[in-house]
Amino acid sequence: MTEKMIPLHADQDEHLCMSRRQFLLAGGAMVTLAAIGLPGEVWAAPLHALKASYPRTKIGSLSALKKGVPIDFAYPYPNVQNILVKLGTKAGGGVGADMDVVAFNQQCPHMGGPLQGSYKDAFQAIGPCPLHLTTFDLTRHGMVISGHATESLPQIVLEVQGDDIYAVGVQGLVYGYSAMTAKKA
Ligand code: FES
């Protein structure tokens, strides 16, 4: 069986077809790159995760934040508890001059384990969850580092105006909700 070369330029019309093997190899490389991302570009990639918008609510101020010291706040409902934290490291969805201020829900997306008080500043991570030990990376949109959870930790979408920090939406599904509406499932 002969294989034709993958065309590099439009004028290489004698090589217009790609073999099945070449197609699979090229596709596999693209899928792998999409899955692992490129070093240093995780926060630059566009986000396509489910995002629900809610009324813009002031939750804190940049000048009041200390690196590695989380602040609790409720959003978008009084029973949905989150933390606002300055990581000291550029993060996906981060706001502020250093793009390092992020906010996350405090209920594990696996089975609702409480994550309060488990922020680890040395790793910019939350966890391990007390139920099944999942840990989440706050620099990468709450991605699972290890453990049983398969979903990222829901991230609170932030905006900054002057010194004020506002919550404007939720990216992901908070545990216990079938959708990010006012009532629990
Ligand atoms: S509830 Fe958190 S890992 Fe299972």
Boltz pocket constraint, residues with backbone or C-beta under 6 A from the ligand:
constraints:
  - pocket:
      binder: B
      contacts: [[A, 108], [A, 109], [A, 110], [A, 111], [A, 112], [A, 113], [A, 129], [A, 130], [A, 131], [A, 132], [A, 133], [A, 134], [A, 147], [A, 148], [A, 149]]
      max_distance: 6.0
